Amino acid sequence: MRIEQIYTGCLAQGAYYIESEGEVAIIDPLREVHSYIGMAEKSDSKIKYIFETHFHADFVSGHLTLAEKTGAPIIFGPNAKPNFDCIIAKDNQEFKLGNVIIKVLHTPGHTMESTCYLLLDENGKEQALFSGDTLFLGDVGRPDLAQKAADMTQEELTGLLYDSLRTKIMTLPDDTIVYPGHGAGSACGKNMSKETVGSIGEQKSTNYALRENMTKEEFVKEVTDGLLPPPAYFTMNVKLNKEGYESIDDVIKTGNVGLSPTDFEALANTTGAVVLDVRHQSDFVKAHIPNSIFIGLDGGFAPWAGALIADIKTPILLVADVNRVEEAIIRLSRVGFDNVIGYLEGGFSSWVKSSKETDTIKSITAEEFSEQVNKANDKIFDVRKSSEYKSEHVINAENTPLNDLNNYLNEFQIEGINFIHCAGGYRSVIASSILKSRGIHNIVDIKGGFGAIKNTNTKISSFICPTTL
């Protein structure tokens, strides 16, 4: 038997490859499926099943494409009602894979169709649990995403999740391996571990939501407390996963069209496309196309694109390093943004060579910021999450979290300087690009963010451990 976790850091998502006796099951595949097919072919095996733990909100799954290319059936748990042919499994139904068994455990709560898959070895022993978004390491799935579809309150869904965990999961042997759907960095939970593999026993002793003798009322209160609103693209991704989507091969073909600077500019003007610059933030700060938005590939690219670009149907024009165009198209498609309509051929250097207008972002070091920060007309904006800000922040800084930046535009002053920082410099450049596109130009980015500021003489609030917030 062979189990491989295929972890995608940008999405903090785990897909799984299980192989036994020449037969393969894939759990929660990403949209680009060639790697799974290649793995099976390399070991002279055949993909027999495609298991989905639920209708994912944070990414577009590859279940339909993989089924089309391999002929393997798609399997969902009870209550799933997709718009395509698949197997709707019953609770406790078993699927034979080589000499092992994959058992369906229906665990509603995160969503009504949420299902875990229990792997039984050749002796019938519980070997591993593929827990989807029901159980994470250190947390459980947020119960607020399926209220409308389930016609239930957040609290009612949380109560179902409590029952699922205690009757289906916590009763498993302590040495059962846990393979979760996500890790730290995903918006599907609030307290996830950076680890990506654990055990039932470990979670029973360390996961706040699996605390022994915890009442349902306590569980509901603690799980729902502090949940941030889900990104807008979540609902649209659920719809794609449930109803179907365009082939990623076609998406790549449509988007992978090189445009001269003149054609690029003309298409941006006629379509109203978002000009998305995915280079490194240091390159964007030095020079970029006016009114373009920065979201760099070398960061949480796909989730931030999903959170900040209002509609997945928005036309997008890419500014990327020449060898990373297809990567950008694929990673956008993972969160449902299929409408890339072209890219700047030759990269940003071709724009410069054409003598077209460019813009910059003023950026200073943390030491320079420390020397300037006390001027009367200056304001400081911290675009980190509220939990990061509450834990520790620059005295007199205002918290304007990046994911809600549009709600704070009136806070930025017309006169003086608007200093902007995040934790390390990635999010602050995203924020700066958005502000400049909204006509706010008196901004100064702080290189290295709060991590660098802490090493200066700037006054910082007293530290509060995030786990106590």
N, C-alpha and C positions, 0 to 999 in steps of 0.2 A: 504493500500500500504506500502511496505517495501523496503527501499534502503539501501544496505550495501556496503561500500567501503572496499575492501580487499587490503590493501596496503603492498607492499613488499619493505622494506627499502633498501635492498642490490641493487635492480634494480631501486629504486625510482619509482615504477610502481603501478598504481591503476587499479585493475580489479573491476567489479561491478556486484552485485547481486540485481535484481529487482523482487519483488514478488507482485502479486495481484490476489486475489481470487483463490488461489491454482495453479497459473501459474507463471513460472519463466523465466526471460531472464538473460543471462550472457553476459557481455560485456568485451572483451579483456581478456579472461581467461589465466592464466599461464598454463604451460605444465602439472603439476601434478594437476589433476582435481577432486580428491577424495573429497576435502573439499567442492566444489560446490555441488556435488551430495549429500553429507552428509547433507548440509544445507537444501536442498530441501526435502530430506527424513524426516528430523526432523520436518518440518512443514507440512508434508503430502502434498507436492506440487510436480509438475512435471515441469522439464525444457522444455520449449516450443521453445525457440529461443537461438541461439548463434550469437551475433553480433560482427563483427570485424570492427574497425574504419579504418584500412588500413593494408598493409603487413608490419608488424613490423620489424625493423632492429636491435633493441637492445635486443630482447629476442625472443625465440621460443614460440609461442602461443599454447594453449591447445585445439584449436578449433576442430582439427581432432579427437583427442582422446575423447573429450567430446561428439562429435556427434556420434562416434562409440558406446559409452557406454550408451547414452540416446536416440538416434534416433532423436534428435532435429536437425533441419536444420541450416546450417551455412549461415549467411547473410553478404554480402559485399555491399558497395555502388557502384555507376556507375564507369565504367572503369576498374574494377577489372577483371583479367583474370587468375584465379587459375587453377591448373591442377587436380581439383577434383570437385565433384558435390556440388553445393551450389546455393543459391538464389542471383542473382545480382539485387539488388533493384534499383528502379528508384528514382530520386530526388523527394522529398515530398511524397513518398509512405508511407503508414501508416500500422503498425502492431498492432493488438489488443492483449493486455495482460491483462486478467481478465477484470477489468473495467477501465483500463487506455490504452493510445495509445502511441506507440513509433514511432516517425516520422523521416524519413530519410532526412538529410540535407547534400547534396553533397557539400563539401568544399575543392576543389582541391587547391594545393599550396605546402603543405608539401610533398605530393605525389599526383599523378593524381587521385587515387581512394580514397583519404582521405575523410572521412565522419563523421559527428557528428550525434548523436542521441538525439532528443528532446522528453522529456517525457511530455505528456499532461495528466492532472489528469482527474477524472471522469466527471468534468465539462468542459473539453476542454481547461483549462488554462495551459499555459506554466509553468511547475513545475521545470524541471531540464534539463541541457544540458550536455551530456556526450561527451566531446569535443576532445577526443583522443589526437593526437599530433598536432591538428590545433591550439588550444588555450590552453596555460598553464596559471597558475597564475603568472603574472609578465612578461610573454614572449609569443612567438608564436613558432610553430614548425620550425626547420631549413629547408630551402628550397633547400638544396644542395645534398640530398640523392637520388633523383629520376631523375637526369638529363639524365643519359644514357638511362634509361627505357622510359622516356618521350620524348627523343630526343629534349630536350629544354635546354636553358641556365639556370643557377641559377637565373639570373635576371628575366627571363620570368616566372619561377615558383613563384618567390617572388611576381611578379605582380598579378598572379592568386590568391595567398594567400591574398593579399591586398583586392581584389574584394570579395573573399569569406567572409572575416571577416566583411566587411562593408555592404554587402548585405544580409548575412545570419545570422550573429551572433550579431553584434552591434545593429541590429533592434529589438532584443528580449527585453522583459520587463526587467527593471533593477533588479527586485527581482528574476529573474531566477537563480537558483543555478547552479554553474559551477563545474562539476566533471571532472578534467583533467586526461589525461593518465599518466602523470609523474609530479614529483616535483623536488626540488633541489637535485642535485647529478647526474641527468641523463645527458647523452651526447647528448640528442635530442634537447636541447636548451642551451642558454648561461646565462640566467638571471632569472631562475625560483625561485619562492618563496618556503620557507620551508612549508608553509601552503598547505593543500591538498584539501580544499574545499573553494570556494569563490562565488561570484555573478557577473552577467553581469555588474551591476552598479558600483561595486567596481573595476572591471577591466577597465572599461571605464575611471575611474578617476585616476588609479594608474599604469596601464600597458603602458609602453612607446610606444608599437606598436599599441595601440588603441587610441592614442592621437587625440583629436578633431581637425579637419581642417588639419590633416596631409596629405600631398600630396603623391601620389604613388611613386614619385621619392625619397622623404624623407624616406618613408617606406622601399623601396628597399635598400637604402644606410645604414640605421640604422640596419635593420634585418641581412644583410649580413656582416656587419663590425665585424671583430674579431672572425669569426667562425673558430674553430680549425678543422683540418682534422678529418673526422669520423674514429672510430676504424675499423681495417681491417675486423673484424668479422661481421660487419653490413651487408655487401653485402651477406655473406654466410647465415645469418639468414633470410634475405628477401627470398632467394632461398628456404630455408626449409619451410618457412611459405606459400610460393606460390605453391611449388611442392609436399610437404609432407615430413614426417619424421618417424623415428622408434618409436614404442611404448615406453613410458618411463618405463613401467614395464619390458620390455626386456632390456633396458639400465641399469636399476638397477641390474637386475639378472646377466648381463654380468660383470659389474664392481664390484659387491659385492663378490669378491673372495679373501679369505685370503691367503697370501703367507708367507712362512717362510723367514727369512732374506736371506738364501742362494738362494732360488727360486726367491725371489724378486730381488736380485742383478743380478742373471743370466738372468732374463727376461728383466731387464733394459738394460743389455749389448747386448742382441740379438735383441731387438726390437728398440733400440734407443729412448725409451719412455722418456718423461719428468717426472722426479721424483718430484712430487709436494707436498710440505710440507704445510699443512693447519692448523698447531697448532698455538698457540699464539706466537707473535713475540719474547717475552721474552724467551720462551722455545727454539725457533729456534736459537737465538743468543747464548745461552749457549752451545748447541750442536745440530748438524744435520748431515745428510748423505752428504758426499762430492759431490759437483756439483748439489745438489738438489736446487730447486727454492722455495722460500717462497711466498705464497699468503694466508694470514690467513683468516679463516672463519669469524673471529670477526672483519670484516671491509668490504670494498667494494669488496667482493670476486669475484663474477661472472663478473662484468664489467672489473675488472683488469685482470682476467684470459683471457677474450675475447680480451682485448687490447694487452696483452703481449705474449700470445701463438699464434704463427703465423697462424696456420691452425687448424680448428675445427676437422679435422680428425687425428690430432696428438695423438698417444697413450700416455696415462697418467697412472702413478703408484702413488698411494696416500700414504702419511704418515699422519695419522690422529689419534686423540684420539679415543679409541675403540668405543665410543658411538656416533661418529659423521661421520662415514664413509658414510652411506647412505645419510646423509644431504649433504655432499660434492658432491656425485654423482648427486643428484637431482639439486643442485645449478649450477653445471657445465652444466648439460643438459639444463637448462633454457636459456643458451646462445649458445646452439648448440654443446657443447663438449660432444659427446656421446661415445667416445672411451676410457673410463677408463677400463683398463684391469686387475686391481687387486689392493690390498692394503697390507700394511705391517701388518701382523697378530700380535696382541699384542702391536701394536703401536711402537713408537720409543724406548721404553724401551727394546723391544725384540731385536732390533739392537744392543743396548749397551751390553745386556747380551750375545750376540753371539761373543763379542769381535772384532767386525768389526770396521774399521776405522771411526772416526768421525771428524767433523770440527767445528769451532766456528767463531763468528764474534766479534771482539773487540768492546766494547761499553763503552762509558764514559758519565758522567753526563754533563749537560750544564755548571756547575761551573768549572769542570775540563777542558772542552773545552775552556772556557774563559781565563784560565790561560795558555793554550798551543798555542792559535791560532796565535800568532804573530811570530812564528818561520819561518825562511826564506824559507825553503823547503816545507812548508805545503800549501795545497790548500783546498778550501772549496767549496763544491758542494751542491746546493739547488735543490732538485728534485721535488719541488712543481710546480704547473702550472705557466705559465709565468705571468698571472694576479696576482697571489698571490705574486710572486717575485717582480713585479713592484710596488705593493702596499707598501711593506716593506720587507727589507732583511738585512742580515749581510753584512757589508761593505767588499768589495773585494770577496764576494762569487760569483761563477759562477752559472748561472741557466741552469740546465740540466734536464728538465721535465721528469718524470718517463715514460710517455707514448712514448717518443721519445729517451729513454736512449741509444738505440743501435746506434743512429746517433752521439752520443757524446763520444764514447769509446776512441777515440784518445785524448780526453781532459784530461783523467786521467793519472797522472804521474807515472813513474816507480819507481823513488826515492822519499823519503820523505813520508808524510802522506796525504791521500785523506780523509778529513773529509766529512761526508755525513749527511745531515739532511733533514727532510720534515717539516710538521706542527706539528705532534704529535708523530711520531715514527713508524707508520705503513708502509708508503711508502718508507722510508729510508731503512728499513730492506728488503723490496722487491728488491730495487735497489742494496743493498749490496749483496744479494744472486745472482742476475744476474751478477754483476761484478765479483764475485768470480768464477762463472761458466765460465766466459770468461778469467780467468787466472789473474785477478787483485786482489791481496790479501792484498796490503798495504792500507787498508781502515779502517776507524774508524767511527762507527755509534754514533750519539749523541742522547742519551735517551731524550724523551720528545720533541724533535724537536724544531722548532722555538718558540713554545709557552713557552718552558722552557728557551731557550736562551735569550729571551726578559727580563727575570727576573735577568739577570747577568750584568756584566759590559762590555759585548761585544758591540762593536760599531754597531749601527743599522741605516739604512737610514731613512730619514724623511718619515712619513706616507703620502700616497696618497690614498684618498678614492677610492675603487674599482669602484664605479659607475661613476667616472670621467675619467677612463682609456679608 
